[in-house]
Amino acid sequence: MNKKEILKLAKGFRGRAKNCIRIARERVEKALQYSYRDRRNKKRDMRSLWIQRINAGTRQHGVISLFLYFSISLSILF
């Protein structure tokens, strides 16, 4: 990445990280690492939230969530 691209990505950073190329390069590289990691963590969090919501809904209606998963998988297959 050239200087212009790095400074464009570093826009909004605090201090010299937004205009000093050497520091900006390090901060942008670390920010890209965080964004890569957190895209996967976001999927993990959404999956656990989805499971919690399904369990709460099944408990509310007196259905065991395992039976719900089984019936959903059958409805998809047939």
Legacy VTK file of the C-alpha trace (Angstrom):
# vtk DataFile Version 3.0
C-alpha trace
ASCII
DATASET POLYDATA
POINTS 78 float
0.000 0.000 0.000
1.295 3.406 -0.840
1.364 6.489 1.353
-1.888 7.941 0.045
-3.858 4.733 0.679
-2.466 4.358 4.201
-3.273 7.944 5.162
-6.761 7.536 3.703
-7.328 4.452 5.890
-5.831 6.275 8.905
-8.373 9.096 8.634
-10.082 9.549 11.997
-7.207 8.149 14.058
-5.918 10.217 16.974
-2.614 12.060 17.236
0.234 11.410 14.837
-1.355 8.117 13.766
-3.407 10.058 11.213
-0.627 12.033 9.500
2.775 10.498 10.275
3.241 7.728 7.708
5.370 5.455 9.880
2.955 5.450 12.808
-0.078 5.441 10.517
1.196 2.322 8.742
1.495 0.448 12.049
-1.916 1.594 13.274
-3.645 0.779 9.980
-2.047 -2.668 9.892
-3.226 -3.374 13.457
-6.697 -1.994 12.679
-6.982 -4.342 9.685
-5.986 -7.267 11.921
-8.674 -6.295 14.422
-11.299 -5.961 11.707
-10.421 -9.409 10.285
-10.664 -10.984 13.755
-13.848 -9.175 14.724
-15.721 -10.110 11.549
-15.434 -13.713 12.702
-16.290 -12.834 16.310
-19.392 -11.023 15.092
-20.628 -14.213 13.396
-19.927 -16.159 16.590
-21.810 -13.637 18.731
-24.787 -13.561 16.381
-24.981 -17.355 16.373
-25.025 -17.514 20.177
-27.635 -14.748 20.331
-29.766 -16.623 17.761
-29.556 -19.812 19.838
-30.519 -17.925 23.020
-33.541 -16.387 21.302
-34.710 -19.747 19.935
-34.317 -21.374 23.358
-36.257 -18.562 25.041
-39.058 -18.819 22.490
-39.327 -22.594 22.752
-39.337 -22.444 26.554
-42.088 -19.863 26.409
-44.251 -22.203 24.306
-43.290 -25.374 26.162
-41.405 -26.981 23.271
-37.994 -28.596 23.633
-35.555 -26.803 21.362
-34.023 -30.083 20.162
-37.397 -31.109 18.719
-37.664 -27.728 17.020
-34.249 -28.150 15.370
-35.192 -31.659 14.290
-38.502 -30.556 12.748
-36.834 -27.636 10.974
-34.232 -29.966 9.471
-36.984 -32.349 8.329
-38.954 -29.522 6.747
-35.862 -28.412 4.829
-35.192 -31.947 3.552
-38.742 -32.749 2.461
LINES 1 79
78 0 1 2 3 4 5 6 7 8 9 10 11 12 13 14 15 16 17 18 19 20 21 22 23 24 25 26 27 28 29 30 31 32 33 34 35 36 37 38 39 40 41 42 43 44 45 46 47 48 49 50 51 52 53 54 55 56 57 58 59 60 61 62 63 64 65 66 67 68 69 70 71 72 73 74 75 76 77
